[in-house]
Amino acid sequence: MRKKFITLLLALAMSVSLFGCGGGQGSQPSAAPSTGADNPSTDNPGGGEGVDYSGMKIAVLLAGPANDNGWNATAYNALTNICNKYGLEPLAYSESVAASDMEEFLRGYAQDGYDMIVGHGSQFVDAIHAVAPQFPDSKFVVSFAGEGTEQSPNVAGVGPVNSGFLAGAVAASASKSGKIVMLGGEDTPSIAELVDMFEPGAKYINPDITVETAYIGTLTDADRAKEVALGYTNQGFDVLCASANNAGLGVLQAADEAGVYAIGYNADQYDQAPDAVIVSVVRNFEGMFDNIFQEIAAGTFEPKIYSYGLKDNGTILSDWHGWDEKLPEAKSAMDQLFADLESGKLDK
């Protein structure tokens, strides 16, 4: 009956899909970022030998489409890979979830016995805390809740910090004009945190660089984002970066059209504009979610904020796709930044 309940909800919502790891309707989300030598995964302290993962189930709620090649795709891909890694049943996911439907879908997953239920974005905080106390056997994860957010006994926040710092640093390292910009989609706490860190990251590389930050006012309108971004390229800004979900694709299009550089965000966005995207700042949700999942399986889950900085590989750089050879000074500057992290000179 519970599965029928979930199916009915999905049919009524229409904008939301519930499918397996093989994907939902339409095109597939982009592949998860590499976690090889250049992109090490986060350590996994929670699990261990003898932990039984059989029968465990994971679900995720997304505020946008799972194939947005950005924020939502990072969670879909990361959790899909975890399902595959541990031989779980296919990932259950609901995409483009409206605020009015959040509690209903969370409750449906919990009633169906999902062990780990992820709300991917700070907009899910209130709904999760409203539902979680009713289902103590399920663990709820928000990516990301602020440090001051009180956690229910079966709720944790997880997310990277200082990703905006890395974006600013790599943008400054690539700029020729000395003018760079970071555009946030909407002025929400989770986006504002990274937008605010963009300038300190840029100044770490070049104290004299000109940095602008602004908000587009949308997470979905790529045309609007492109228009805003072109306003900056017309003023001589030669490196653009955006954290704006699907709207951010418009910023990449603007960079491509204007012949300037772009920094991809959340996922490896090189394929979206290969003549503009020199590298992407990838938030390593696969490593972070894996840690939480292992702790749930091992019974060591804690109701707290699990924060991962640059030094913890919470944020990593994608492959440079050949741009490291075209921009060797930028690559060298990033190598030095990561060396500073390793040595403790930089604490982020």
SULTA-V15294 format. One record per residue. N is the residue number from 1. RES is the residue in one letter. PHI is phi in degrees with one decimal (NA if undefined). PSI is psi in whole degrees, -180 to 180 (999 if undefined). Layout:
# SULTA-V15294
n = (N & N)
res = (RES & RES)
phi = (PHI & PHI)
psi = (PSI & PSI)
This chain:
# SULTA-V15294
n = (1 & 2 & 3 & 4 & 5 & 6 & 7 & 8 & 9 & 10 & 11 & 12 & 13 & 14 & 15 & 16 & 17 & 18 & 19 & 20 & 21 & 22 & 23 & 24 & 25 & 26 & 27 & 28 & 29 & 30 & 31 & 32 & 33 & 34 & 35 & 36 & 37 & 38 & 39 & 40 & 41 & 42 & 43 & 44 & 45 & 46 & 47 & 48 & 49 & 50 & 51 & 52 & 53 & 54 & 55 & 56 & 57 & 58 & 59 & 60 & 61 & 62 & 63 & 64 & 65 & 66 & 67 & 68 & 69 & 70 & 71 & 72 & 73 & 74 & 75 & 76 & 77 & 78 & 79 & 80 & 81 & 82 & 83 & 84 & 85 & 86 & 87 & 88 & 89 & 90 & 91 & 92 & 93 & 94 & 95 & 96 & 97 & 98 & 99 & 100 & 101 & 102 & 103 & 104 & 105 & 106 & 107 & 108 & 109 & 110 & 111 & 112 & 113 & 114 & 115 & 116 & 117 & 118 & 119 & 120 & 121 & 122 & 123 & 124 & 125 & 126 & 127 & 128 & 129 & 130 & 131 & 132 & 133 & 134 & 135 & 136 & 137 & 138 & 139 & 140 & 141 & 142 & 143 & 144 & 145 & 146 & 147 & 148 & 149 & 150 & 151 & 152 & 153 & 154 & 155 & 156 & 157 & 158 & 159 & 160 & 161 & 162 & 163 & 164 & 165 & 166 & 167 & 168 & 169 & 170 & 171 & 172 & 173 & 174 & 175 & 176 & 177 & 178 & 179 & 180 & 181 & 182 & 183 & 184 & 185 & 186 & 187 & 188 & 189 & 190 & 191 & 192 & 193 & 194 & 195 & 196 & 197 & 198 & 199 & 200 & 201 & 202 & 203 & 204 & 205 & 206 & 207 & 208 & 209 & 210 & 211 & 212 & 213 & 214 & 215 & 216 & 217 & 218 & 219 & 220 & 221 & 222 & 223 & 224 & 225 & 226 & 227 & 228 & 229 & 230 & 231 & 232 & 233 & 234 & 235 & 236 & 237 & 238 & 239 & 240 & 241 & 242 & 243 & 244 & 245 & 246 & 247 & 248 & 249 & 250 & 251 & 252 & 253 & 254 & 255 & 256 & 257 & 258 & 259 & 260 & 261 & 262 & 263 & 264 & 265 & 266 & 267 & 268 & 269 & 270 & 271 & 272 & 273 & 274 & 275 & 276 & 277 & 278 & 279 & 280 & 281 & 282 & 283 & 284 & 285 & 286 & 287 & 288 & 289 & 290 & 291 & 292 & 293 & 294 & 295 & 296 & 297 & 298 & 299 & 300 & 301 & 302 & 303 & 304 & 305 & 306 & 307 & 308 & 309 & 310 & 311 & 312 & 313 & 314 & 315 & 316 & 317 & 318 & 319 & 320 & 321 & 322 & 323 & 324 & 325 & 326 & 327 & 328 & 329 & 330 & 331 & 332 & 333 & 334 & 335 & 336 & 337 & 338 & 339 & 340 & 341 & 342 & 343 & 344 & 345 & 346 & 347 & 348)
res = (M & R & K & K & F & I & T & L & L & L & A & L & A & M & S & V & S & L & F & G & C & G & G & G & Q & G & S & Q & P & S & A & A & P & S & T & G & A & D & N & P & S & T & D & N & P & G & G & G & E & G & V & D & Y & S & G & M & K & I & A & V & L & L & A & G & P & A & N & D & N & G & W & N & A & T & A & Y & N & A & L & T & N & I & C & N & K & Y & G & L & E & P & L & A & Y & S & E & S & V & A & A & S & D & M & E & E & F & L & R & G & Y & A & Q & D & G & Y & D & M & I & V & G & H & G & S & Q & F & V & D & A & I & H & A & V & A & P & Q & F & P & D & S & K & F & V & V & S & F & A & G & E & G & T & E & Q & S & P & N & V & A & G & V & G & P & V & N & S & G & F & L & A & G & A & V & A & A & S & A & S & K & S & G & K & I & V & M & L & G & G & E & D & T & P & S & I & A & E & L & V & D & M & F & E & P & G & A & K & Y & I & N & P & D & I & T & V & E & T & A & Y & I & G & T & L & T & D & A & D & R & A & K & E & V & A & L & G & Y & T & N & Q & G & F & D & V & L & C & A & S & A & N & N & A & G & L & G & V & L & Q & A & A & D & E & A & G & V & Y & A & I & G & Y & N & A & D & Q & Y & D & Q & A & P & D & A & V & I & V & S & V & V & R & N & F & E & G & M & F & D & N & I & F & Q & E & I & A & A & G & T & F & E & P & K & I & Y & S & Y & G & L & K & D & N & G & T & I & L & S & D & W & H & G & W & D & E & K & L & P & E & A & K & S & A & M & D & Q & L & F & A & D & L & E & S & G & K & L & D & K)
phi = (NA & -64.1 & -64.2 & -66.2 & -61.9 & -60.6 & -62.0 & -63.2 & -58.7 & -66.4 & -64.5 & -70.1 & -69.1 & 66.3 & -88.5 & -119.9 & -122.4 & -127.2 & -138.4 & -93.8 & -59.5 & -69.4 & 109.1 & -101.0 & -72.7 & 83.3 & -70.7 & -83.8 & -62.1 & -65.8 & -65.1 & -65.5 & -63.9 & -63.6 & -124.0 & -85.8 & -60.7 & -80.1 & -131.4 & -64.4 & -78.7 & -68.1 & -61.1 & -118.9 & -81.0 & -80.4 & -90.0 & 172.3 & -64.4 & 87.8 & -76.9 & -98.5 & -95.7 & -62.2 & 84.5 & -78.4 & -135.5 & -123.9 & -134.1 & -139.6 & -107.4 & -117.0 & -79.3 & -133.9 & -70.6 & -69.4 & -109.2 & -82.2 & 56.5 & -153.1 & -53.7 & -70.5 & -64.8 & -61.4 & -71.1 & -57.2 & -65.7 & -61.6 & -73.3 & -60.9 & -62.7 & -67.9 & -57.3 & -67.1 & -60.1 & -101.1 & 66.6 & -82.1 & -68.9 & -52.8 & -58.1 & -95.8 & -143.6 & -122.5 & -112.9 & 52.7 & -77.9 & -76.5 & -56.9 & -69.3 & -102.8 & -58.9 & -62.9 & -63.3 & -72.9 & -59.5 & -64.9 & -62.2 & -63.5 & -64.7 & -63.6 & -87.7 & 83.3 & -72.7 & -78.6 & -128.6 & -119.3 & -105.1 & -104.5 & -87.5 & 140.1 & -65.9 & -67.7 & -91.3 & -56.8 & -64.3 & -64.2 & -63.7 & -70.9 & -76.0 & -93.2 & -53.3 & -59.9 & -79.6 & -135.4 & -64.1 & -81.1 & -98.7 & -107.8 & -108.8 & -126.8 & -108.7 & -125.6 & -140.9 & -109.9 & -67.1 & -59.4 & -88.1 & -75.6 & -72.4 & -104.8 & -69.2 & -58.7 & -117.1 & -127.7 & -133.0 & -104.2 & -142.2 & 172.5 & -83.8 & -121.3 & 72.6 & -65.6 & -63.7 & -61.2 & -66.4 & -61.5 & -64.5 & -64.9 & -69.8 & -64.3 & -64.5 & -68.8 & -99.1 & -71.4 & -100.0 & -83.3 & 78.5 & -135.3 & -132.3 & -141.5 & -117.7 & -113.3 & -90.1 & -69.4 & -133.0 & -83.5 & -104.0 & -56.0 & -69.6 & -80.8 & -60.3 & -59.8 & -80.1 & -62.1 & -65.6 & -87.2 & -64.1 & -66.4 & -56.9 & -65.0 & -64.3 & -68.3 & -63.9 & -87.6 & -142.0 & -60.9 & -98.1 & -70.6 & -90.9 & -122.1 & -120.6 & -132.5 & -159.8 & -117.8 & -75.4 & 94.7 & -155.8 & -109.1 & -126.5 & -89.5 & -66.3 & -64.9 & -62.9 & -61.9 & -62.1 & -61.0 & -63.2 & -63.9 & -64.9 & -61.2 & -79.8 & -62.9 & -67.7 & -100.4 & 94.2 & -75.1 & -114.3 & -137.3 & -114.6 & -144.4 & -146.6 & -117.9 & -147.7 & 51.5 & -65.8 & -63.6 & -61.2 & -63.1 & -66.2 & -68.2 & -64.5 & -63.4 & -64.1 & -61.9 & -61.9 & -66.3 & -86.0 & 74.0 & -117.1 & -89.5 & -134.2 & -107.6 & -67.6 & -140.7 & 76.7 & -125.2 & -70.7 & -104.5 & -54.2 & -65.8 & -73.5 & -159.5 & -63.1 & -87.4 & -124.5 & -78.8 & -85.9 & -168.3 & -121.5 & -90.6 & -108.3 & -83.6 & -80.6 & -68.2 & -61.7 & -63.9 & -69.9 & -62.6 & -60.6 & -57.9 & -64.2 & -59.9 & -63.1 & -68.1 & -62.0 & -63.5 & -85.7 & 78.0 & -110.6 & -57.1 & -124.4 & -80.0 & -151.4 & -90.8 & -92.7 & -104.6 & -128.0 & -86.8 & -61.0 & -69.6 & -97.2 & 63.8 & -66.4 & -127.2 & -134.6 & -97.5 & -73.0 & -61.4 & -83.8 & 52.2 & 90.7 & -70.5 & -64.7 & -79.7 & -78.6 & -127.0 & -61.9 & -67.3 & -66.9 & -61.8 & -63.2 & -64.4 & -71.7 & -59.4 & -67.7 & -60.7 & -70.0 & -66.2 & -64.6 & -63.9 & -65.4 & -79.2 & 94.2 & -62.1 & -112.5 & -113.7 & -134.8)
psi = (-37 & -40 & -37 & -36 & -46 & -45 & -41 & -43 & -43 & -40 & -39 & -39 & -35 & -37 & 0 & 143 & 144 & 107 & -176 & -170 & -23 & -12 & 167 & -152 & 152 & -165 & 157 & 149 & 156 & 159 & 153 & 150 & 151 & 147 & 44 & -151 & -38 & -20 & 71 & 143 & 160 & 148 & 154 & 83 & -14 & -32 & -169 & 175 & 144 & -4 & 132 & 113 & -7 & 138 & -7 & 150 & 144 & 140 & 153 & 141 & 130 & 141 & -19 & -169 & 145 & -17 & 36 & 2 & 29 & -130 & -52 & -37 & -32 & -42 & -45 & -50 & -43 & -48 & -32 & -45 & -37 & -41 & -45 & -40 & -41 & 8 & 34 & 170 & 160 & 144 & 134 & 132 & 148 & 126 & 158 & 46 & 123 & 153 & -36 & -18 & -6 & -51 & -39 & -43 & -39 & -44 & -39 & -45 & -42 & -41 & -28 & 6 & 26 & 134 & -38 & 116 & 117 & 130 & 108 & 85 & 151 & -16 & -13 & -3 & -54 & -42 & -41 & -43 & -22 & -34 & -39 & -43 & -22 & -13 & 71 & -18 & -15 & 147 & 130 & 137 & 129 & 131 & 91 & 146 & 147 & 162 & -28 & 3 & 124 & 137 & 136 & 162 & -24 & 29 & 136 & 152 & 145 & 141 & 164 & 149 & 155 & 17 & -34 & -34 & -46 & -39 & -43 & -39 & -47 & -34 & -44 & -36 & -23 & -16 & 137 & -33 & -17 & 22 & 118 & 158 & 143 & 126 & 121 & 151 & -60 & 155 & 72 & 161 & -41 & -35 & -39 & -36 & -43 & -34 & -42 & -26 & -6 & -46 & -46 & -38 & -42 & -43 & -24 & -33 & -44 & 100 & -20 & 2 & 148 & 124 & 131 & 143 & 146 & 171 & 135 & -34 & 11 & 151 & 0 & -25 & 93 & -33 & -43 & -44 & -41 & -42 & -45 & -45 & -40 & -28 & -33 & -40 & -32 & -17 & 9 & 8 & 126 & 5 & 124 & 145 & 147 & 142 & 94 & 28 & -133 & -30 & -28 & -23 & -29 & -32 & -40 & -39 & -39 & -43 & -43 & -45 & -37 & -9 & 32 & 179 & 155 & 149 & 120 & 159 & 142 & -53 & 167 & 107 & 19 & -44 & -19 & -30 & 74 & -19 & -3 & -41 & 109 & -30 & 160 & 143 & 110 & 123 & 119 & 67 & -26 & -47 & -41 & -47 & -36 & -43 & -48 & -44 & -44 & -38 & -37 & -46 & -36 & -7 & 21 & 11 & 138 & 142 & 84 & 178 & 117 & 101 & 139 & 116 & -172 & -40 & -18 & 7 & 26 & -30 & 136 & 167 & 143 & 179 & 149 & -11 & 39 & -12 & -21 & -29 & -31 & -30 & 66 & -31 & -37 & -45 & -41 & -40 & -38 & -38 & -41 & -39 & -45 & -30 & -39 & -37 & -45 & -38 & -17 & -3 & -37 & 125 & 88 & 999)
